[in-house]
Amino acid sequence: QLVESGGGLVQPGGSLRLSCAASGSIFSINNMGWYRQAPGKQRELVALMLGGGATNYADSVKGRFTISRNNAKNTVYLQMNSLKPEDTAVYYCNLIPPLTWGQGTQVTVSS
């Protein structure tokens, strides 16, 4: 089970840190990522971390978002800086390829 949290309403240029807690030590050995789905759009992968720790990002968030994990807490994070209105979406964490989706956490960037 994956439980996302940390979303909210933030002004453009602001920051948020999302968290994803797992019921078990799945993040330390699996490839996982943060996905997002904006209204009327398909879900997209925006940040990924391989089991070995290497990371990669979608061009739209590169340089602004950072994915990290704490294996001891079975938690993955997404630090989001310099947020833009187009970052507004429901954010989900999941393995790659994904398993059952959680409820996600809403991020709204608006003035």
Biopython code that builds the backbone (N, CA, C, O; Angstrom):
import numpy as np
from Bio.PDB.StructureBuilder import StructureBuilder

atoms = [
    (1, "GLN", "N", (0.856, -1.203, 0.000)),
    (1, "GLN", "CA", (0.000, 0.000, 0.000)),
    (1, "GLN", "C", (0.884, 1.242, 0.000)),
    (1, "GLN", "O", (1.872, 1.325, 0.730)),
    (2, "LEU", "N", (0.506, 2.198, -0.832)),
    (2, "LEU", "CA", (1.245, 3.450, -0.968)),
    (2, "LEU", "C", (0.339, 4.596, -0.552)),
    (2, "LEU", "O", (-0.801, 4.686, -1.008)),
    (3, "VAL", "N", (0.839, 5.475, 0.314)),
    (3, "VAL", "CA", (0.043, 6.592, 0.806)),
    (3, "VAL", "C", (0.822, 7.876, 0.581)),
    (3, "VAL", "O", (1.878, 8.095, 1.176)),
    (4, "GLU", "N", (0.283, 8.718, -0.286)),
    (4, "GLU", "CA", (0.916, 9.993, -0.603)),
    (4, "GLU", "C", (0.365, 11.091, 0.294)),
    (4, "GLU", "O", (-0.796, 11.050, 0.702)),
    (5, "SER", "N", (1.210, 12.075, 0.598)),
    (5, "SER", "CA", (0.791, 13.224, 1.395)),
    (5, "SER", "C", (1.680, 14.411, 1.083)),
    (5, "SER", "O", (2.710, 14.283, 0.422)),
    (6, "GLY", "N", (1.262, 15.570, 1.572)),
    (6, "GLY", "CA", (2.088, 16.759, 1.443)),
    (6, "GLY", "C", (1.631, 17.768, 0.417)),
    (6, "GLY", "O", (2.226, 18.839, 0.294)),
    (7, "GLY", "N", (0.586, 17.448, -0.321)),
    (7, "GLY", "CA", (0.104, 18.383, -1.317)),
    (7, "GLY", "C", (-0.602, 19.568, -0.688)),
    (7, "GLY", "O", (-0.778, 19.626, 0.529)),
    (8, "GLY", "N", (-1.004, 20.512, -1.525)),
    (8, "GLY", "CA", (-1.705, 21.684, -1.041)),
    (8, "GLY", "C", (-1.743, 22.778, -2.076)),
    (8, "GLY", "O", (-1.406, 22.576, -3.242)),
    (9, "LEU", "N", (-2.161, 23.945, -1.623)),
    (9, "LEU", "CA", (-2.225, 25.126, -2.482)),
    (9, "LEU", "C", (-0.982, 25.980, -2.228)),
    (9, "LEU", "O", (-0.651, 26.293, -1.084)),
    (10, "VAL", "N", (-0.314, 26.344, -3.296)),
    (10, "VAL", "CA", (0.904, 27.137, -3.171)),
    (10, "VAL", "C", (0.940, 28.169, -4.291)),
    (10, "VAL", "O", (0.417, 27.934, -5.380)),
    (11, "GLN", "N", (1.550, 29.295, -4.019)),
    (11, "GLN", "CA", (1.666, 30.336, -5.037)),
    (11, "GLN", "C", (2.778, 29.988, -6.022)),
    (11, "GLN", "O", (3.707, 29.261, -5.672)),
    (12, "PRO", "N", (2.693, 30.495, -7.235)),
    (12, "PRO", "CA", (3.794, 30.291, -8.195)),
    (12, "PRO", "C", (5.126, 30.726, -7.598)),
    (12, "PRO", "O", (5.225, 31.769, -6.952)),
    (13, "GLY", "N", (6.144, 29.907, -7.826)),
    (13, "GLY", "CA", (7.455, 30.158, -7.255)),
    (13, "GLY", "C", (7.674, 29.504, -5.910)),
    (13, "GLY", "O", (8.794, 29.482, -5.401)),
    (14, "GLY", "N", (6.609, 28.970, -5.329)),
    (14, "GLY", "CA", (6.705, 28.345, -4.021)),
    (14, "GLY", "C", (7.234, 26.921, -4.075)),
    (14, "GLY", "O", (7.607, 26.417, -5.134)),
    (15, "SER", "N", (7.256, 26.286, -2.912)),
    (15, "SER", "CA", (7.796, 24.936, -2.783)),
    (15, "SER", "C", (6.848, 24.051, -1.978)),
    (15, "SER", "O", (6.083, 24.517, -1.134)),
    (16, "LEU", "N", (6.930, 22.776, -2.273)),
    (16, "LEU", "CA", (6.235, 21.750, -1.496)),
    (16, "LEU", "C", (7.112, 20.516, -1.451)),
    (16, "LEU", "O", (7.929, 20.283, -2.342)),
    (17, "ARG", "N", (6.932, 19.721, -0.392)),
    (17, "ARG", "CA", (7.597, 18.428, -0.341)),
    (17, "ARG", "C", (6.534, 17.350, -0.154)),
    (17, "ARG", "O", (5.807, 17.335, 0.839)),
    (18, "LEU", "N", (6.465, 16.466, -1.116)),
    (18, "LEU", "CA", (5.534, 15.348, -1.061)),
    (18, "LEU", "C", (6.225, 14.144, -0.431)),
    (18, "LEU", "O", (7.433, 13.952, -0.568)),
    (19, "SER", "N", (5.425, 13.343, 0.261)),
    (19, "SER", "CA", (5.915, 12.117, 0.867)),
    (19, "SER", "C", (5.077, 10.944, 0.404)),
    (19, "SER", "O", (3.893, 11.090, 0.103)),
    (20, "CYS", "N", (5.702, 9.782, 0.351)),
    (20, "CYS", "CA", (5.001, 8.564, -0.030)),
    (20, "CYS", "C", (5.481, 7.457, 0.892)),
    (20, "CYS", "O", (6.644, 7.057, 0.849)),
    (21, "ALA", "N", (4.580, 6.971, 1.719)),
    (21, "ALA", "CA", (4.912, 5.919, 2.669)),
    (21, "ALA", "C", (4.429, 4.580, 2.132)),
    (21, "ALA", "O", (3.316, 4.460, 1.621)),
    (22, "ALA", "N", (5.287, 3.583, 2.260)),
    (22, "ALA", "CA", (4.946, 2.241, 1.786)),
    (22, "ALA", "C", (4.848, 1.287, 2.969)),
    (22, "ALA", "O", (5.538, 1.437, 3.978)),
    (23, "SER", "N", (3.986, 0.321, 2.814)),
    (23, "SER", "CA", (3.854, -0.713, 3.843)),
    (23, "SER", "C", (4.801, -1.850, 3.496)),
    (23, "SER", "O", (4.381, -2.903, 3.015)),
    (24, "GLY", "N", (6.067, -1.626, 3.744)),
    (24, "GLY", "CA", (7.070, -2.631, 3.432)),
    (24, "GLY", "C", (8.279, -2.023, 2.761)),
    (24, "GLY", "O", (8.233, -0.875, 2.320)),
    (25, "SER", "N", (9.331, -2.756, 2.680)),
    (25, "SER", "CA", (10.598, -2.225, 2.151)),
    (25, "SER", "C", (10.672, -2.424, 0.645)),
    (25, "SER", "O", (11.517, -3.165, 0.144)),
    (26, "ILE", "N", (9.777, -1.754, -0.064)),
    (26, "ILE", "CA", (9.732, -1.962, -1.503)),
    (26, "ILE", "C", (10.569, -0.946, -2.254)),
    (26, "ILE", "O", (10.984, -1.200, -3.384)),
    (27, "PHE", "N", (10.820, 0.198, -1.641)),
    (27, "PHE", "CA", (11.500, 1.244, -2.383)),
    (27, "PHE", "C", (13.000, 0.984, -2.521)),
    (27, "PHE", "O", (13.619, 1.403, -3.499)),
    (28, "SER", "N", (13.568, 0.310, -1.565)),
    (28, "SER", "CA", (15.019, 0.172, -1.562)),
    (28, "SER", "C", (15.520, -0.776, -2.639)),
    (28, "SER", "O", (16.693, -0.729, -3.011)),
    (29, "ILE", "N", (14.644, -1.637, -3.142)),
    (29, "ILE", "CA", (15.097, -2.643, -4.093)),
    (29, "ILE", "C", (14.405, -2.533, -5.444)),
    (29, "ILE", "O", (14.723, -3.286, -6.365)),
    (30, "ASN", "N", (13.481, -1.621, -5.570)),
    (30, "ASN", "CA", (12.714, -1.489, -6.806)),
    (30, "ASN", "C", (12.888, -0.111, -7.421)),
    (30, "ASN", "O", (13.197, 0.868, -6.742)),
    (31, "ASN", "N", (12.680, -0.070, -8.720)),
    (31, "ASN", "CA", (12.615, 1.211, -9.400)),
    (31, "ASN", "C", (11.272, 1.832, -9.075)),
    (31, "ASN", "O", (10.242, 1.163, -9.150)),
    (32, "MET", "N", (11.272, 3.112, -8.714)),
    (32, "MET", "CA", (10.021, 3.752, -8.388)),
    (32, "MET", "C", (10.004, 5.190, -8.870)),
    (32, "MET", "O", (11.037, 5.763, -9.218)),
    (33, "GLY", "N", (8.808, 5.758, -8.881)),
    (33, "GLY", "CA", (8.718, 7.108, -9.414)),
    (33, "GLY", "C", (7.553, 7.891, -8.865)),
    (33, "GLY", "O", (6.657, 7.359, -8.211)),
    (34, "TRP", "N", (7.599, 9.170, -9.154)),
    (34, "TRP", "CA", (6.476, 10.065, -8.905)),
    (34, "TRP", "C", (5.811, 10.365, -10.247)),
    (34, "TRP", "O", (6.471, 10.724, -11.221)),
    (35, "TYR", "N", (4.509, 10.210, -10.269)),
    (35, "TYR", "CA", (3.702, 10.466, -11.438)),
    (35, "TYR", "C", (2.756, 11.621, -11.114)),
    (35, "TYR", "O", (2.541, 11.959, -9.950)),
    (36, "ARG", "N", (2.203, 12.210, -12.150)),
    (36, "ARG", "CA", (1.168, 13.211, -11.914)),
    (36, "ARG", "C", (0.140, 13.160, -13.032)),
    (36, "ARG", "O", (0.435, 12.758, -14.157)),
    (37, "GLN", "N", (-1.070, 13.577, -12.692)),
    (37, "GLN", "CA", (-2.145, 13.626, -13.680)),
    (37, "GLN", "C", (-2.879, 14.947, -13.525)),
    (37, "GLN", "O", (-3.513, 15.207, -12.501)),
    (38, "ALA", "N", (-2.786, 15.763, -14.540)),
    (38, "ALA", "CA", (-3.495, 17.034, -14.561)),
    (38, "ALA", "C", (-4.889, 16.819, -15.149)),
    (38, "ALA", "O", (-5.106, 15.844, -15.869)),
    (39, "PRO", "N", (-5.827, 17.705, -14.858)),
    (39, "PRO", "CA", (-7.191, 17.552, -15.386)),
    (39, "PRO", "C", (-7.189, 17.442, -16.910)),
    (39, "PRO", "O", (-6.591, 18.263, -17.606)),
    (40, "GLY", "N", (-7.862, 16.427, -17.405)),
    (40, "GLY", "CA", (-7.980, 16.243, -18.841)),
    (40, "GLY", "C", (-6.749, 15.701, -19.528)),
    (40, "GLY", "O", (-6.713, 15.612, -20.755)),
    (41, "LYS", "N", (-5.737, 15.336, -18.758)),
    (41, "LYS", "CA", (-4.497, 14.832, -19.345)),
    (41, "LYS", "C", (-4.188, 13.437, -18.833)),
    (41, "LYS", "O", (-4.720, 13.001, -17.813)),
    (42, "GLN", "N", (-3.316, 12.741, -19.559)),
    (42, "GLN", "CA", (-2.902, 11.416, -19.126)),
    (42, "GLN", "C", (-1.891, 11.516, -17.982)),
    (42, "GLN", "O", (-1.180, 12.511, -17.838)),
    (43, "ARG", "N", (-1.853, 10.478, -17.195)),
    (43, "ARG", "CA", (-0.873, 10.404, -16.123)),
    (43, "ARG", "C", (0.525, 10.304, -16.734)),
    (43, "ARG", "O", (0.745, 9.569, -17.697)),
    (44, "GLU", "N", (1.464, 11.057, -16.157)),
    (44, "GLU", "CA", (2.827, 11.058, -16.661)),
    (44, "GLU", "C", (3.820, 10.841, -15.530)),
    (44, "GLU", "O", (3.576, 11.210, -14.381)),
    (45, "LEU", "N", (4.937, 10.236, -15.883)),
    (45, "LEU", "CA", (6.027, 10.028, -14.943)),
    (45, "LEU", "C", (6.911, 11.270, -14.956)),
    (45, "LEU", "O", (7.408, 11.664, -16.011)),
    (46, "VAL", "N", (7.112, 11.892, -13.791)),
    (46, "VAL", "CA", (7.903, 13.110, -13.740)),
    (46, "VAL", "C", (9.256, 12.922, -13.074)),
    (46, "VAL", "O", (10.178, 13.696, -13.330)),
    (47, "ALA", "N", (9.396, 11.914, -12.228)),
    (47, "ALA", "CA", (10.672, 11.679, -11.556)),
    (47, "ALA", "C", (10.799, 10.205, -11.243)),
    (47, "ALA", "O", (9.828, 9.568, -10.835)),
    (48, "LEU", "N", (11.985, 9.660, -11.428)),
    (48, "LEU", "CA", (12.183, 8.253, -11.118)),
    (48, "LEU", "C", (13.494, 8.048, -10.372)),
    (48, "LEU", "O", (14.450, 8.812, -10.510)),
    (49, "MET", "N", (13.497, 6.982, -9.575)),
    (49, "MET", "CA", (14.710, 6.579, -8.893)),
    (49, "MET", "C", (14.866, 5.077, -9.065)),
    (49, "MET", "O", (13.965, 4.307, -8.734)),
    (50, "LEU", "N", (16.001, 4.672, -9.577)),
    (50, "LEU", "CA", (16.291, 3.260, -9.733)),
    (50, "LEU", "C", (16.654, 2.651, -8.384)),
    (50, "LEU", "O", (16.977, 3.361, -7.432)),
    (51, "GLY", "N", (16.596, 1.335, -8.321)),
    (51, "GLY", "CA", (16.923, 0.674, -7.072)),
    (51, "GLY", "C", (18.309, 1.031, -6.558)),
    (51, "GLY", "O", (18.539, 1.085, -5.350)),
    (52, "GLY", "N", (19.227, 1.273, -7.482)),
    (52, "GLY", "CA", (20.588, 1.621, -7.090)),
    (52, "GLY", "C", (20.768, 3.068, -6.694)),
    (52, "GLY", "O", (21.831, 3.453, -6.207)),
    (53, "GLY", "N", (19.736, 3.879, -6.899)),
    (53, "GLY", "CA", (19.785, 5.266, -6.468)),
    (53, "GLY", "C", (19.886, 6.299, -7.566)),
    (53, "GLY", "O", (19.735, 7.490, -7.294)),
    (54, "ALA", "N", (20.137, 5.886, -8.804)),
    (54, "ALA", "CA", (20.199, 6.851, -9.901)),
    (54, "ALA", "C", (18.822, 7.464, -10.122)),
    (54, "ALA", "O", (17.799, 6.810, -9.922)),
    (55, "THR", "N", (18.810, 8.716, -10.532)),
    (55, "THR", "CA", (17.551, 9.440, -10.729)),
    (55, "THR", "C", (17.471, 10.026, -12.131)),
    (55, "THR", "O", (18.480, 10.219, -12.809)),
    (56, "ASN", "N", (16.250, 10.299, -12.539)),
    (56, "ASN", "CA", (16.025, 10.981, -13.804)),
    (56, "ASN", "C", (14.706, 11.732, -13.709)),
    (56, "ASN", "O", (13.845, 11.392, -12.898)),
    (57, "TYR", "N", (14.551, 12.756, -14.544)),
    (57, "TYR", "CA", (13.400, 13.633, -14.457)),
    (57, "TYR", "C", (12.871, 13.977, -15.833)),
    (57, "TYR", "O", (13.608, 14.003, -16.818)),
    (58, "ALA", "N", (11.575, 14.239, -15.876)),
    (58, "ALA", "CA", (10.995, 14.768, -17.099)),
    (58, "ALA", "C", (11.567, 16.160, -17.346)),
    (58, "ALA", "O", (11.893, 16.890, -16.409)),
    (59, "ASP", "N", (11.683, 16.511, -18.618)),
    (59, "ASP", "CA", (12.252, 17.817, -18.950)),
    (59, "ASP", "C", (11.479, 18.958, -18.291)),
    (59, "ASP", "O", (12.060, 19.983, -17.932)),
    (60, "SER", "N", (10.184, 18.779, -18.135)),
    (60, "SER", "CA", (9.340, 19.850, -17.605)),
    (60, "SER", "C", (9.637, 20.173, -16.144)),
    (60, "SER", "O", (9.285, 21.253, -15.670)),
    (61, "VAL", "N", (10.285, 19.248, -15.420)),
    (61, "VAL", "CA", (10.548, 19.477, -13.995)),
    (61, "VAL", "C", (12.035, 19.446, -13.664)),
    (61, "VAL", "O", (12.420, 19.691, -12.521)),
    (62, "LYS", "N", (12.861, 19.150, -14.639)),
    (62, "LYS", "CA", (14.294, 19.030, -14.405)),
    (62, "LYS", "C", (14.852, 20.333, -13.848)),
    (62, "LYS", "O", (14.577, 21.413, -14.371)),
    (63, "GLY", "N", (15.635, 20.220, -12.788)),
    (63, "GLY", "CA", (16.217, 21.391, -12.149)),
    (63, "GLY", "C", (15.329, 21.997, -11.078)),
    (63, "GLY", "O", (15.777, 22.857, -10.319)),
    (64, "ARG", "N", (14.076, 21.563, -11.004)),
    (64, "ARG", "CA", (13.148, 22.108, -10.004)),
    (64, "ARG", "C", (12.690, 21.062, -8.999)),
    (64, "ARG", "O", (12.451, 21.382, -7.835)),
    (65, "PHE", "N", (12.565, 19.816, -9.439)),
    (65, "PHE", "CA", (12.094, 18.729, -8.577)),
    (65, "PHE", "C", (13.264, 17.820, -8.233)),
    (65, "PHE", "O", (14.187, 17.634, -9.026)),
    (66, "THR", "N", (13.200, 17.251, -7.013)),
    (66, "THR", "CA", (14.215, 16.302, -6.579)),
    (66, "THR", "C", (13.539, 15.131, -5.881)),
    (66, "THR", "O", (12.756, 15.313, -4.949)),
    (67, "ILE", "N", (13.849, 13.934, -6.344)),
    (67, "ILE", "CA", (13.311, 12.721, -5.733)),
    (67, "ILE", "C", (14.359, 12.152, -4.792)),
    (67, "ILE", "O", (15.553, 12.158, -5.093)),
    (68, "SER", "N", (13.894, 11.656, -3.642)),
    (68, "SER", "CA", (14.810, 11.048, -2.678)),
    (68, "SER", "C", (14.047, 9.987, -1.894)),
    (68, "SER", "O", (12.823, 9.895, -1.987)),
    (69, "ARG", "N", (14.766, 9.202, -1.135)),
    (69, "ARG", "CA", (14.087, 8.167, -0.349)),
    (69, "ARG", "C", (14.817, 7.959, 0.965)),
    (69, "ARG", "O", (16.008, 8.243, 1.094)),
    (70, "ASN", "N", (14.074, 7.458, 1.930)),
    (70, "ASN", "CA", (14.608, 7.056, 3.219)),
    (70, "ASN", "C", (14.235, 5.594, 3.406)),
    (70, "ASN", "O", (13.096, 5.278, 3.749)),
    (71, "ASN", "N", (15.182, 4.715, 3.184)),
    (71, "ASN", "CA", (14.875, 3.282, 3.230)),
    (71, "ASN", "C", (14.440, 2.850, 4.626)),
    (71, "ASN", "O", (13.583, 1.978, 4.767)),
    (72, "ALA", "N", (15.021, 3.451, 5.650)),
    (72, "ALA", "CA", (14.675, 3.068, 7.022)),
    (72, "ALA", "C", (13.222, 3.382, 7.342)),
    (72, "ALA", "O", (12.598, 2.707, 8.161)),
    (73, "LYS", "N", (12.689, 4.411, 6.692)),
    (73, "LYS", "CA", (11.295, 4.810, 6.926)),
    (73, "LYS", "C", (10.363, 4.324, 5.824)),
    (73, "LYS", "O", (9.166, 4.611, 5.854)),
    (74, "ASN", "N", (10.901, 3.589, 4.850)),
    (74, "ASN", "CA", (10.087, 3.123, 3.716)),
    (74, "ASN", "C", (9.311, 4.275, 3.088)),
    (74, "ASN", "O", (8.124, 4.154, 2.784)),
    (75, "THR", "N", (9.994, 5.373, 2.903)),
    (75, "THR", "CA", (9.350, 6.590, 2.420)),
    (75, "THR", "C", (10.151, 7.191, 1.276)),
    (75, "THR", "O", (11.382, 7.199, 1.287)),
    (76, "VAL", "N", (9.426, 7.689, 0.300)),
    (76, "VAL", "CA", (10.016, 8.395, -0.833)),
    (76, "VAL", "C", (9.481, 9.825, -0.827)),
    (76, "VAL", "O", (8.328, 10.066, -0.470)),
    (77, "TYR", "N", (10.315, 10.750, -1.219)),
    (77, "TYR", "CA", (9.948, 12.167, -1.203)),
    (77, "TYR", "C", (10.073, 12.778, -2.596)),
    (77, "TYR", "O", (10.807, 12.286, -3.453)),
    (78, "LEU", "N", (9.342, 13.852, -2.785)),
    (78, "LEU", "CA", (9.513, 14.671, -3.985)),
    (78, "LEU", "C", (9.556, 16.122, -3.529)),
    (78, "LEU", "O", (8.533, 16.689, -3.146)),
    (79, "GLN", "N", (10.732, 16.717, -3.569)),
    (79, "GLN", "CA", (10.889, 18.130, -3.267)),
    (79, "GLN", "C", (10.619, 18.915, -4.536)),
    (79, "GLN", "O", (11.267, 18.697, -5.560)),
    (80, "MET", "N", (9.669, 19.821, -4.467)),
    (80, "MET", "CA", (9.258, 20.589, -5.636)),
    (80, "MET", "C", (9.501, 22.066, -5.354)),
    (80, "MET", "O", (8.896, 22.637, -4.446)),
    (81, "ASN", "N", (10.371, 22.672, -6.118)),
    (81, "ASN", "CA", (10.703, 24.091, -5.978)),
    (81, "ASN", "C", (10.302, 24.843, -7.236)),
    (81, "ASN", "O", (10.055, 24.248, -8.286)),
    (82, "SER", "N", (10.242, 26.146, -7.110)),
    (82, "SER", "CA", (9.915, 27.020, -8.251)),
    (82, "SER", "C", (8.664, 26.522, -8.972)),
    (82, "SER", "O", (8.645, 26.401, -10.197)),
    (83, "LEU", "N", (7.648, 26.243, -8.212)),
    (83, "LEU", "CA", (6.436, 25.660, -8.779)),
    (83, "LEU", "C", (5.756, 26.617, -9.738)),
    (83, "LEU", "O", (5.779, 27.835, -9.560)),
    (84, "LYS", "N", (5.148, 26.029, -10.764)),
    (84, "LYS", "CA", (4.454, 26.778, -11.804)),
    (84, "LYS", "C", (2.990, 26.343, -11.859)),
    (84, "LYS", "O", (2.666, 25.237, -11.426)),
    (85, "PRO", "N", (2.113, 27.176, -12.374)),
    (85, "PRO", "CA", (0.708, 26.763, -12.501)),
    (85, "PRO", "C", (0.545, 25.452, -13.273)),
    (85, "PRO", "O", (-0.363, 24.674, -12.980)),
    (86, "GLU", "N", (1.402, 25.201, -14.241)),
    (86, "GLU", "CA", (1.282, 23.963, -15.017)),
    (86, "GLU", "C", (1.720, 22.727, -14.237)),
    (86, "GLU", "O", (1.585, 21.611, -14.738)),
    (87, "ASP", "N", (2.236, 22.899, -13.032)),
    (87, "ASP", "CA", (2.527, 21.756, -12.170)),
    (87, "ASP", "C", (1.282, 21.285, -11.416)),
    (87, "ASP", "O", (1.323, 20.262, -10.733)),
    (88, "THR", "N", (0.196, 22.012, -11.536)),
    (88, "THR", "CA", (-1.048, 21.626, -10.877)),
    (88, "THR", "C", (-1.506, 20.268, -11.362)),
    (88, "THR", "O", (-1.688, 20.058, -12.561)),
    (89, "ALA", "N", (-1.695, 19.342, -10.427)),
    (89, "ALA", "CA", (-2.065, 17.965, -10.768)),
    (89, "ALA", "C", (-2.248, 17.174, -9.483)),
    (89, "ALA", "O", (-1.932, 17.641, -8.389)),
    (90, "VAL", "N", (-2.763, 15.972, -9.645)),
    (90, "VAL", "CA", (-2.723, 14.997, -8.562)),
    (90, "VAL", "C", (-1.437, 14.205, -8.730)),
    (90, "VAL", "O", (-1.151, 13.684, -9.809)),
    (91, "TYR", "N", (-0.666, 14.118, -7.656)),
    (91, "TYR", "CA", (0.625, 13.441, -7.692)),
    (91, "TYR", "C", (0.527, 12.081, -6.999)),
    (91, "TYR", "O", (-0.067, 11.942, -5.930)),
    (92, "TYR", "N", (1.127, 11.095, -7.642)),
    (92, "TYR", "CA", (1.111, 9.730, -7.148)),
    (92, "TYR", "C", (2.538, 9.189, -7.113)),
    (92, "TYR", "O", (3.378, 9.577, -7.925)),
    (93, "CYS", "N", (2.802, 8.299, -6.174)),
    (93, "CYS", "CA", (4.037, 7.536, -6.243)),
    (93, "CYS", "C", (3.672, 6.092, -6.569)),
    (93, "CYS", "O", (2.570, 5.634, -6.266)),
    (94, "ASN", "N", (4.602, 5.391, -7.183)),
    (94, "ASN", "CA", (4.365, 3.996, -7.513)),
    (94, "ASN", "C", (5.663, 3.389, -8.014)),
    (94, "ASN", "O", (6.643, 4.087, -8.278)),
    (95, "LEU", "N", (5.642, 2.085, -8.136)),
    (95, "LEU", "CA", (6.784, 1.405, -8.725)),
    (95, "LEU", "C", (6.775, 1.642, -10.236)),
    (95, "LEU", "O", (5.819, 2.165, -10.810)),
    (96, "ILE", "N", (7.890, 1.229, -10.853)),
    (96, "ILE", "CA", (7.979, 1.255, -12.303)),
    (96, "ILE", "C", (8.265, -0.165, -12.762)),
    (96, "ILE", "O", (9.340, -0.681, -12.455)),
    (97, "PRO", "N", (7.364, -0.827, -13.480)),
    (97, "PRO", "CA", (6.007, -0.389, -13.827)),
    (97, "PRO", "C", (5.109, -0.332, -12.601)),
    (97, "PRO", "O", (5.386, -0.972, -11.586)),
    (98, "PRO", "N", (4.041, 0.430, -12.700)),
    (98, "PRO", "CA", (3.204, 0.677, -11.520)),
    (98, "PRO", "C", (2.348, -0.516, -11.103)),
    (98, "PRO", "O", (1.940, -1.340, -11.922)),
    (99, "LEU", "N", (2.092, -0.574, -9.789)),
    (99, "LEU", "CA", (1.144, -1.530, -9.226)),
    (99, "LEU", "C", (-0.164, -0.773, -8.977)),
    (99, "LEU", "O", (-0.464, 0.193, -9.678)),
    (100, "THR", "N", (-0.928, -1.200, -8.001)),
    (100, "THR", "CA", (-2.191, -0.535, -7.684)),
    (100, "THR", "C", (-1.918, 0.910, -7.274)),
    (100, "THR", "O", (-0.989, 1.183, -6.514)),
    (101, "TRP", "N", (-2.736, 1.834, -7.785)),
    (101, "TRP", "CA", (-2.546, 3.252, -7.494)),
    (101, "TRP", "C", (-3.160, 3.623, -6.146)),
    (101, "TRP", "O", (-4.205, 3.104, -5.753)),
    (102, "GLY", "N", (-2.481, 4.532, -5.451)),
    (102, "GLY", "CA", (-3.040, 5.106, -4.245)),
    (102, "GLY", "C", (-3.984, 6.241, -4.596)),
    (102, "GLY", "O", (-4.356, 6.411, -5.757)),
    (103, "GLN", "N", (-4.371, 7.017, -3.592)),
    (103, "GLN", "CA", (-5.307, 8.125, -3.822)),
    (103, "GLN", "C", (-4.607, 9.358, -4.352)),
    (103, "GLN", "O", (-5.260, 10.242, -4.907)),
    (104, "GLY", "N", (-3.315, 9.438, -4.199)),
    (104, "GLY", "CA", (-2.583, 10.607, -4.653)),
    (104, "GLY", "C", (-2.759, 11.788, -3.715)),
    (104, "GLY", "O", (-3.515, 11.730, -2.745)),
    (105, "THR", "N", (-2.048, 12.855, -4.025)),
    (105, "THR", "CA", (-2.146, 14.089, -3.255)),
    (105, "THR", "C", (-2.238, 15.260, -4.230)),
    (105, "THR", "O", (-1.457, 15.356, -5.177)),
    (106, "GLN", "N", (-3.197, 16.143, -3.987)),
    (106, "GLN", "CA", (-3.454, 17.247, -4.915)),
    (106, "GLN", "C", (-2.453, 18.377, -4.696)),
    (106, "GLN", "O", (-2.232, 18.815, -3.567)),
    (107, "VAL", "N", (-1.863, 18.836, -5.774)),
    (107, "VAL", "CA", (-1.001, 20.014, -5.755)),
    (107, "VAL", "C", (-1.632, 21.064, -6.658)),
    (107, "VAL", "O", (-1.875, 20.819, -7.839)),
    (108, "THR", "N", (-1.889, 22.223, -6.095)),
    (108, "THR", "CA", (-2.474, 23.325, -6.863)),
    (108, "THR", "C", (-1.547, 24.528, -6.748)),
    (108, "THR", "O", (-1.234, 24.993, -5.651)),
    (109, "VAL", "N", (-1.119, 25.018, -7.901)),
    (109, "VAL", "CA", (-0.227, 26.179, -7.939)),
    (109, "VAL", "C", (-1.008, 27.332, -8.550)),
    (109, "VAL", "O", (-1.323, 27.333, -9.740)),
    (110, "SER", "N", (-1.311, 28.303, -7.717)),
    (110, "SER", "CA", (-2.161, 29.403, -8.162)),
    (110, "SER", "C", (-1.947, 30.609, -7.270)),
    (110, "SER", "O", (-1.652, 30.479, -6.082)),
    (111, "SER", "N", (-2.101, 31.787, -7.863)),
    (111, "SER", "CA", (-2.015, 33.004, -7.089)),
    (111, "SER", "C", (-3.392, 33.464, -6.651)),
    (111, "SER", "O", (-3.516, 34.488, -5.979)),
]
sb = StructureBuilder()
sb.init_structure("model")
sb.init_model(0)
sb.init_chain("A")
sb.init_seg("    ")
for serial, (resi, resn, name, xyz) in enumerate(atoms, 1):
    if name == "N":
        sb.init_residue(resn, " ", resi, " ")
    sb.init_atom(name, np.array(xyz, "f"), 0.0, 1.0, " ", f" {name:<3s}", serial, name[0])
structure = sb.get_structure()
